[in-house]
Amino acid sequence: MSIEKQVTHLAVRFYRVDGVEMVLVPLLAESAHFTLSAGDGYFLVSLVGEPGTAYPLNLRSPGSLDEPYLEKKFHLDRRGYAYSPAELAAALGQVAEDLRAEEGRID
């Protein structure tokens, strides 16, 4: 068995936006050999309290906020989930705006 490990100190973010709770883990370019979805703007987004709902998103890309895309990637079409695709898209839009403000470049 072969194990690869890379430890990086990350700025994990916890957000609650209009009742949607999520955790964002930045996917840094330094860890790009572990995942294809790494680099500027990519975060692993996980919905708190919703098992199996984690997906890497580029929050700088408007396509990442598309409701049908989010529904498919986060499996929100299954019964029992607390958030609709529209609620998640709206919450992620606010998070993306906050991240742009944090970087000092509101578009």
N, CA, C and O atoms as a DFTB+ gen file, in Angstrom:
428 C
 N C O
     1  1       0.848      -1.177       0.000
     2  2       0.000       0.000       0.000
     3  2       0.893       1.239       0.000
     4  3       1.891       1.308       0.717
     5  1       0.512       2.200      -0.811
     6  2       1.245       3.452      -0.909
     7  2       0.337       4.592      -0.459
     8  3      -0.802       4.704      -0.912
     9  1       0.841       5.422       0.419
    10  2       0.060       6.564       0.909
    11  2       0.825       7.836       0.604
    12  3       2.013       7.950       0.904
    13  1       0.130       8.793       0.004
    14  2       0.686      10.122      -0.207
    15  2      -0.005      11.078       0.742
    16  3      -1.211      10.986       0.967
    17  1       0.756      11.980       1.286
    18  2       0.178      12.941       2.221
    19  2       0.841      14.289       2.009
    20  3       2.057      14.384       1.841
    21  1       0.025      15.321       2.020
    22  2       0.532      16.683       1.968
    23  2      -0.253      17.480       2.990
    24  3      -1.484      17.479       2.966
    25  1       0.435      18.149       3.874
    26  2      -0.228      18.944       4.904
    27  2      -0.008      20.414       4.573
    28  3       1.122      20.876       4.412
    29  1      -1.104      21.122       4.479
    30  2      -1.064      22.553       4.207
    31  2      -1.998      23.236       5.192
    32  3      -3.101      22.753       5.448
    33  1      -1.566      24.338       5.733
    34  2      -2.434      25.083       6.642
    35  2      -3.409      25.903       5.804
    36  3      -3.012      26.756       5.011
    37  1      -4.679      25.624       6.000
    38  2      -5.723      26.219       5.172
    39  2      -6.576      27.188       5.964
    40  3      -6.677      27.099       7.188
    41  1      -7.175      28.097       5.258
    42  2      -8.130      29.027       5.857
    43  2      -9.533      28.492       5.563
    44  3     -10.220      28.976       4.663
    45  1      -9.941      27.495       6.331
    46  2     -11.280      26.922       6.155
    47  2     -12.294      27.971       6.576
    48  3     -12.133      28.644       7.594
    49  1     -13.343      28.097       5.772
    50  2     -14.369      29.104       6.043
    51  2     -15.696      28.413       6.354
    52  3     -16.067      27.429       5.714
    53  1     -16.386      28.940       7.331
    54  2     -17.725      28.475       7.676
    55  2     -18.687      29.618       7.385
    56  3     -18.485      30.742       7.844
    57  1     -19.728      29.325       6.624
    58  2     -20.718      30.341       6.259
    59  2     -22.118      29.878       6.635
    60  3     -22.442      28.693       6.551
    61  1     -22.929      30.822       7.045
    62  2     -24.381      30.622       7.176
    63  2     -25.021      31.794       6.457
    64  3     -24.890      32.945       6.876
    65  1     -25.721      31.485       5.357
    66  2     -26.348      32.517       4.540
    67  2     -27.821      32.170       4.411
    68  3     -28.177      31.176       3.778
    69  1     -28.674      32.984       5.009
    70  2     -30.121      32.770       4.955
    71  2     -30.496      31.326       5.292
    72  3     -31.357      30.735       4.640
    73  1     -29.852      30.766       6.307
    74  2     -30.176      29.415       6.761
    75  2     -29.403      28.309       6.068
    76  3     -29.461      27.161       6.510
    77  1     -28.679      28.614       4.992
    78  2     -27.853      27.609       4.312
    79  2     -26.488      27.604       4.998
    80  3     -25.776      28.609       4.994
    81  1     -26.132      26.454       5.590
    82  2     -24.857      26.340       6.294
    83  2     -23.889      25.528       5.449
    84  3     -24.223      24.450       4.957
    85  1     -22.677      26.067       5.288
    86  2     -21.693      25.385       4.462
    87  2     -20.284      25.612       4.993
    88  3     -20.013      26.546       5.746
    89  1     -19.408      24.723       4.569
    90  2     -17.985      24.812       4.881
    91  2     -17.250      24.889       3.552
    92  3     -17.531      24.118       2.635
    93  1     -16.313      25.816       3.449
    94  2     -15.505      25.956       2.245
    95  2     -14.045      25.685       2.584
    96  3     -13.482      26.296       3.493
    97  1     -13.446      24.769       1.847
    98  2     -12.032      24.449       1.999
    99  2     -11.350      24.858       0.697
   100  3     -11.686      24.326      -0.362
   101  1     -10.404      25.787       0.753
   102  2      -9.738      26.199      -0.488
   103  2      -8.916      25.054      -1.064
   104  3      -8.204      24.358      -0.339
   105  1      -9.024      24.867      -2.371
   106  2      -8.217      23.865      -3.069
   107  2      -7.059      24.618      -3.721
   108  3      -7.212      25.225      -4.781
   109  1      -5.931      24.568      -3.082
   110  2      -4.788      25.385      -3.461
   111  2      -4.018      24.783      -4.625
   112  3      -4.003      23.567      -4.818
   113  1      -3.385      25.647      -5.388
   114  2      -2.577      25.194      -6.523
   115  2      -1.476      24.249      -6.064
   116  3      -1.067      23.365      -6.817
   117  1      -0.986      24.426      -4.826
   118  2       0.080      23.571      -4.302
   119  2      -0.359      22.115      -4.187
   120  3       0.471      21.206      -4.204
   121  1      -1.674      21.898      -4.068
   122  2      -2.175      20.532      -3.941
   123  2      -2.800      20.040      -5.242
   124  3      -3.576      19.085      -5.232
   125  1      -2.475      20.675      -6.349
   126  2      -3.107      20.359      -7.629
   127  2      -2.851      18.933      -8.083
   128  3      -3.654      18.377      -8.832
   129  1      -1.757      18.328      -7.652
   130  2      -1.503      16.958      -8.086
   131  2      -2.418      15.958      -7.385
   132  3      -2.458      14.791      -7.773
   133  1      -3.154      16.393      -6.357
   134  2      -4.115      15.521      -5.682
   135  2      -5.501      15.603      -6.301
   136  3      -6.285      14.660      -6.185
   137  1      -5.812      16.696      -6.946
   138  2      -7.139      16.871      -7.528
   139  2      -7.045      17.768      -8.757
   140  3      -6.231      18.690      -8.807
   141  1      -7.875      17.492      -9.731
   142  2      -7.895      18.332     -10.930
   143  2      -8.501      19.693     -10.646
   144  3      -8.166      20.676     -11.308
   145  1      -9.390      19.758      -9.668
   146  2     -10.086      21.004      -9.330
   147  2      -9.306      21.742      -8.254
   148  3      -9.719      21.783      -7.095
   149  1      -8.183      22.323      -8.639
   150  2      -7.381      23.059      -7.670
   151  2      -6.857      24.318      -8.331
   152  3      -6.659      24.374      -9.545
   153  1      -6.643      25.307      -7.516
   154  2      -6.100      26.559      -8.007
   155  2      -6.997      27.716      -7.659
   156  3      -7.914      27.600      -6.846
   157  1      -6.720      28.816      -8.279
   158  2      -7.401      30.071      -7.982
   159  2      -8.913      29.960      -8.077
   160  3      -9.453      29.627      -9.132
   161  1      -9.583      30.235      -6.993
   162  2     -11.039      30.298      -7.003
   163  2     -11.749      29.003      -6.671
   164  3     -12.964      29.007      -6.472
   165  1     -11.029      27.894      -6.604
   166  2     -11.674      26.608      -6.327
   167  2     -11.756      26.334      -4.834
   168  3     -10.794      26.519      -4.088
   169  1     -12.936      25.887      -4.424
   170  2     -13.186      25.494      -3.040
   171  2     -13.946      24.183      -3.030
   172  3     -14.787      23.938      -3.894
   173  1     -13.650      23.343      -2.056
   174  2     -14.501      22.196      -1.795
   175  2     -15.627      22.727      -0.926
   176  3     -15.397      23.155       0.205
   177  1     -16.840      22.702      -1.450
   178  2     -18.009      23.216      -0.743
   179  2     -18.771      22.030      -0.167
   180  3     -19.156      21.116      -0.896
   181  1     -18.983      22.051       1.129
   182  2     -19.720      20.986       1.797
   183  2     -20.884      21.602       2.558
   184  3     -20.714      22.581       3.285
   185  1     -22.068      21.021       2.387
   186  2     -23.250      21.517       3.086
   187  2     -23.330      20.856       4.456
   188  3     -23.325      19.629       4.564
   189  1     -23.404      21.668       5.491
   190  2     -23.434      21.174       6.863
   191  2     -24.752      20.445       7.114
   192  3     -25.828      20.965       6.817
   193  1     -24.655      19.247       7.658
   194  2     -25.845      18.481       8.009
   195  2     -26.465      17.718       6.861
   196  3     -27.516      17.099       7.023
   197  1     -25.828      17.754       5.702
   198  2     -26.349      17.058       4.529
   199  2     -25.307      16.041       4.068
   200  3     -24.398      16.396       3.318
   201  1     -25.418      14.790       4.498
   202  2     -24.409      13.782       4.146
   203  2     -24.254      13.628       2.636
   204  3     -25.234      13.621       1.891
   205  1     -23.021      13.508       2.210
   206  2     -22.749      13.276       0.797
   207  2     -22.878      14.494      -0.086
   208  3     -22.892      14.366      -1.310
   209  1     -22.973      15.680       0.505
   210  2     -23.117      16.889      -0.301
   211  2     -21.838      17.712      -0.213
   212  3     -21.755      18.668       0.558
   213  1     -20.862      17.339      -0.997
   214  2     -19.617      18.100      -1.104
   215  2     -19.186      18.044      -2.554
   216  3     -19.253      16.996      -3.197
   217  1     -18.739      19.188      -3.064
   218  2     -18.333      19.239      -4.461
   219  2     -17.355      20.401      -4.641
   220  3     -17.533      21.452      -4.026
   221  1     -16.315      20.229      -5.482
   222  2     -15.402      21.345      -5.743
   223  2     -16.033      22.319      -6.733
   224  3     -16.529      21.920      -7.786
   225  1     -16.004      23.594      -6.380
   226  2     -16.572      24.637      -7.244
   227  2     -15.577      25.767      -7.417
   228  3     -14.837      26.108      -6.494
   229  1     -15.565      26.341      -8.602
   230  2     -14.813      27.562      -8.854
   231  2     -15.781      28.705      -8.607
   232  3     -16.621      29.002      -9.456
   233  1     -15.674      29.341      -7.468
   234  2     -16.625      30.388      -7.098
   235  2     -16.372      31.702      -7.836
   236  3     -17.090      32.677      -7.616
   237  1     -15.372      31.741      -8.700
   238  2     -15.167      32.906      -9.577
   239  2     -15.911      32.733     -10.893
   240  3     -15.993      33.671     -11.686
   241  1     -16.448      31.557     -11.128
   242  2     -17.137      31.273     -12.381
   243  2     -18.647      31.352     -12.180
   244  3     -19.190      30.652     -11.325
   245  1     -19.339      32.195     -12.956
   246  2     -20.801      32.281     -12.832
   247  2     -21.504      30.952     -13.109
   248  3     -22.595      30.716     -12.589
   249  1     -20.900      30.087     -13.915
   250  2     -21.488      28.789     -14.209
   251  2     -21.596      27.893     -12.987
   252  3     -22.415      26.974     -12.958
   253  1     -20.772      28.155     -11.975
   254  2     -20.827      27.362     -10.747
   255  2     -22.072      27.664      -9.921
   256  3     -22.401      26.923      -8.995
   257  1     -22.763      28.748     -10.254
   258  2     -23.954      29.145      -9.499
   259  2     -25.242      28.792     -10.237
   260  3     -26.325      29.205      -9.824
   261  1     -25.133      28.042     -11.309
   262  2     -26.287      27.632     -12.103
   263  2     -27.115      26.604     -11.320
   264  3     -26.584      25.578     -10.895
   265  1     -28.396      26.873     -11.131
   266  2     -29.244      26.021     -10.292
   267  2     -29.310      24.568     -10.758
   268  3     -29.141      23.671      -9.931
   269  1     -29.547      24.290     -12.050
   270  2     -29.560      22.879     -12.474
   271  2     -28.211      22.179     -12.254
   272  3     -28.168      20.996     -11.918
   273  1     -27.110      22.925     -12.446
   274  2     -25.773      22.368     -12.210
   275  2     -25.607      21.991     -10.738
   276  3     -25.142      20.897     -10.417
   277  1     -25.994      22.916      -9.842
   278  2     -25.879      22.649      -8.403
   279  2     -26.781      21.495      -7.975
   280  3     -26.396      20.668      -7.148
   281  1     -27.976      21.446      -8.542
   282  2     -28.902      20.359      -8.215
   283  2     -28.276      19.007      -8.557
   284  3     -28.376      18.052      -7.787
   285  1     -27.638      18.941      -9.707
   286  2     -27.018      17.686     -10.148
   287  2     -25.784      17.346      -9.316
   288  3     -25.643      16.210      -8.862
   289  1     -24.905      18.296      -9.113
   290  2     -23.634      18.027      -8.440
   291  2     -23.794      17.769      -6.946
   292  3     -23.040      16.987      -6.368
   293  1     -24.773      18.425      -6.318
   294  2     -24.991      18.234      -4.880
   295  2     -26.124      17.242      -4.601
   296  3     -26.504      17.038      -3.449
   297  1     -26.658      16.631      -5.655
   298  2     -27.728      15.629      -5.532
   299  2     -28.926      16.170      -4.756
   300  3     -29.508      15.470      -3.928
   301  1     -29.286      17.424      -5.034
   302  2     -30.372      18.074      -4.291
   303  2     -31.745      17.643      -4.769
   304  3     -32.757      18.081      -4.221
   305  1     -31.794      16.793      -5.781
   306  2     -33.088      16.327      -6.269
   307  2     -33.647      15.198      -5.394
   308  3     -34.817      14.835      -5.519
   309  1     -32.812      14.646      -4.509
   310  2     -33.286      13.567      -3.651
   311  2     -34.099      14.141      -2.499
   312  3     -33.855      15.260      -2.049
   313  1     -35.049      13.376      -2.037
   314  2     -35.915      13.824      -0.941
   315  2     -35.136      13.952       0.353
   316  3     -34.165      13.234       0.592
   317  1     -35.582      14.877       1.177
   318  2     -35.014      15.016       2.502
   319  2     -33.959      16.082       2.659
   320  3     -33.547      16.369       3.783
   321  1     -33.500      16.686       1.562
   322  2     -32.490      17.734       1.709
   323  2     -33.149      19.047       2.113
   324  3     -34.255      19.365       1.676
   325  1     -32.463      19.788       2.940
   326  2     -33.023      21.002       3.516
   327  2     -32.956      22.194       2.561
   328  3     -33.681      23.171       2.748
   329  1     -32.100      22.128       1.544
   330  2     -31.892      23.288       0.682
   331  2     -32.327      22.988      -0.744
   332  3     -32.090      21.896      -1.262
   333  1     -32.959      23.957      -1.365
   334  2     -33.307      23.831      -2.776
   335  2     -32.124      24.338      -3.609
   336  3     -31.263      25.045      -3.085
   337  1     -32.073      23.987      -4.890
   338  2     -31.014      24.523      -5.747
   339  2     -31.018      26.053      -5.794
   340  3     -29.954      26.671      -5.849
   341  1     -32.191      26.660      -5.774
   342  2     -32.278      28.126      -5.795
   343  2     -31.681      28.726      -4.522
   344  3     -30.958      29.720      -4.584
   345  1     -31.979      28.128      -3.374
   346  2     -31.419      28.624      -2.111
   347  2     -29.900      28.487      -2.083
   348  3     -29.191      29.389      -1.635
   349  1     -29.409      27.342      -2.570
   350  2     -27.965      27.139      -2.588
   351  2     -27.292      28.109      -3.551
   352  3     -26.245      28.671      -3.228
   353  1     -27.876      28.315      -4.727
   354  2     -27.304      29.251      -5.699
   355  2     -27.250      30.664      -5.133
   356  3     -26.253      31.364      -5.309
   357  1     -28.304      31.084      -4.462
   358  2     -28.331      32.432      -3.869
   359  2     -27.284      32.559      -2.766
   360  3     -26.588      33.571      -2.681
   361  1     -27.171      31.546      -1.930
   362  2     -26.193      31.572      -0.835
   363  2     -24.771      31.589      -1.392
   364  3     -23.931      32.357      -0.922
   365  1     -24.497      30.750      -2.389
   366  2     -23.161      30.725      -2.982
   367  2     -22.833      32.040      -3.685
   368  3     -21.674      32.454      -3.718
   369  1     -23.840      32.694      -4.245
   370  2     -23.622      34.001      -4.858
   371  2     -23.150      35.023      -3.837
   372  3     -22.255      35.821      -4.115
   373  1     -23.754      34.995      -2.653
   374  2     -23.340      35.906      -1.585
   375  2     -21.945      35.561      -1.074
   376  3     -21.151      36.448      -0.760
   377  1     -21.654      34.255      -0.994
   378  2     -20.315      33.826      -0.563
   379  2     -19.270      34.281      -1.582
   380  3     -18.216      34.791      -1.201
   381  1     -19.555      34.100      -2.869
   382  2     -18.619      34.527      -3.912
   383  2     -18.370      36.030      -3.842
   384  3     -17.243      36.487      -4.032
   385  1     -19.422      36.796      -3.570
   386  2     -19.276      38.245      -3.415
   387  2     -18.398      38.578      -2.211
   388  3     -17.557      39.474      -2.277
   389  1     -18.598      37.853      -1.115
   390  2     -17.781      38.062       0.080
   391  2     -16.315      37.743      -0.204
   392  3     -15.425      38.462       0.251
   393  1     -16.063      36.680      -0.945
   394  2     -14.682      36.320      -1.277
   395  2     -14.026      37.376      -2.163
   396  3     -12.852      37.697      -1.978
   397  1     -14.782      37.922      -3.130
   398  2     -14.247      39.000      -3.967
   399  2     -13.924      40.228      -3.117
   400  3     -12.896      40.874      -3.319
   401  1     -14.797      40.546      -2.173
   402  2     -14.554      41.699      -1.292
   403  2     -13.323      41.454      -0.428
   404  3     -12.532      42.366      -0.189
   405  1     -13.168      40.224       0.037
   406  2     -12.018      39.860       0.865
   407  2     -10.714      40.038       0.076
   408  3      -9.692      40.438       0.633
   409  1     -10.763      39.741      -1.202
   410  2      -9.591      39.903      -2.056
   411  2      -9.371      41.353      -2.444
   412  3      -8.342      41.693      -3.027
   413  1     -10.346      42.222      -2.119
   414  2     -10.209      43.628      -2.425
   415  2     -10.508      43.989      -3.856
   416  3     -10.061      45.021      -4.357
   417  1     -11.279      43.121      -4.522
   418  2     -11.594      43.406      -5.920
   419  2     -13.037      43.073      -6.231
   420  3     -13.332      42.040      -6.832
   421  1     -13.920      43.936      -5.825
   422  2     -15.327      43.751      -6.146
   423  2     -15.540      44.147      -7.590
   424  3     -15.233      45.272      -7.984
   425  1     -16.073      43.214      -8.389
   426  2     -16.277      43.470      -9.820
   427  2     -17.518      44.288     -10.067
   428  3     -17.838      44.594     -11.215
